[in-house]
Amino acid sequence: MFDMISFIERKRDGGAHTAEEIREFVLNFASGAVPDYQASAWLMAVYHAGLKGEELKEFTLALAQSGQTLSFGDLRIVDKHSTGGVGDKVTLLLVPLAATCGVKVAKLSGPGLGFTGGTVDKLEAIPGFQTHLSSERFSDQVRRIGCAISGHSADLAPAEGKFYALRDVTGTVPSLPLICSSIVSKKIAGGADAFVFDVKCGGGAFMEDYESAEKLARALVSLSRALGKESMALITDMDQPLGEWIGNSTEVLEAVSVLRGEGPKDVKEIVINLAGAMVSIDSELSFEEGCALARKKLEDGSALEAFGAMIRAQGGDDRVCRTPETILPLAEKTHTISASEDCTVQAVNARKIGEGVKRLGGGRMSLGDPIDLSVGVRILKKNGVSAKQGEALLEILYSDDAKLADALPYFESAYTFGKANEPAEETVQRRLILGKIG
């Protein structure tokens, strides 16, 4: 019989577990034989003592193998994971763009988490789009058109889901080995052969400083390598929101705009760099050559065509690629926040913007809350930009007056100003790619 008390004590005292012990522990926890209070004690021991390299590898494999695992046969699958940010609509563009570059992309995505948005929520704004595909349909679609995006199945890495829920209520979310095992186990269960990690860094990310983001990026690449998977991590800026729009429908709107050759430059550059990383780990091309190919496919309209093909394949209305304003649900009420005097925007606090959108109804305050897909915010002035008295800084689309009242304090305190014509603390030319690992 598995001795859970000795298992906890060994990790508490800084000892190491064998592969067999780890597999038995995960199996017993997944089945309910190990109660939550004992699993919580072990998670806190790991938070303080960590997991050694071989332990982390075995724990990740045990999580991945705790349920169904997807297989794509002879297809080589590349997946991407973002650690989450405000205005991060990258997956919507990256998946079809990488597919046009010859990469087979099977993307498993989730709902929003905390103040950051979720890809599944955004895609649900497209009428008819089916965000949860069966394993067979998911695999077939990737084989036919090169890409698919689906919500996580409860059958994939179910033990990881149980651990994740427990970490959320036991103060153990920030543990580096637990973060890495959570991310990589789901990628392995999803059948991917190689991974690209978009590690967000800044005030609008879970990793707020570069040192923390770099540690996570290196740990993810190291764990992937130990498991025989190729990977690359880009550390990307999230000190201010990405792009102009934050919301669900509104971010689909902006993604289509970028795919049509318009839209914010920062979104375009992040997507091109991540696509370049995916191409380079899937081919003989260098990272720079992969970026050049991705830029070409974005500019010639190929990525927009691939996005439309994916929407049609998943039952969605592909008119969103042509007239998104008439297809997507967009809130009819608007409220504008304007500059009270001539000034220069010194900073836009991404976390506060994300928290504000959540309170408008664009995110979940509690597990299982419905989301208002129509609400959102457009940032009209970003870091380093001058504004005249009365000039609009932020446009809010909302549906509910009471929710607007709850959200306004976050939006109104998100901006930091300097004197008119005073240079911003950060240069206007924003550095988007802060580092590359692997």
LINHUSUL-V410181 format. One line per field, one symbol per residue. phi: phi as a letter, one per 20 degrees, with the letter a starting at -180 (. if undefined). burial: # if it has 24 or more other ideal C-beta (glycine too) atoms within 12 Angstrom, else .. Layout:
BEGIN
phi=???
burial=???
END
This chain:
BEGIN
phi=.feffffffffgenedeeffffffffffffenfefgffffffffffgedmcfgfffffffffffefbfcecdmefeddcccdfnbeneegggefffffffeneedddeccffcmedecfffffffegnfeecdfgffgffffffdnaaccffefeelfffffffffgfdcmdgfffffffffffffffffnfebcdddefcpfecfeecfgfffgffffffffgffemdfbbcdedfcfcgemdecqdgfffgfffgffendmffffgfffffffgffffedbeffgffffffffffffenffffffffffffdneeffffdcgfedefcgeecbddcfebfacfeacffffffffffffoebdecgnffdefeercdeecdgneecegnffdbdddbdcffffffeggfffefedddfgmegffdffffeeeeacdn
burial=...#..##.##.....#...######.###...#...##########.###...#############.##.#..####################################################..#####.#..##.###.#########..#########.##..#.####################################....################.################################..##.##################...#..##.###.##...#############.###.##..#..#####...###.#...######################......#################.....#######...##..##.###.#####.....#.#...#.#######
END
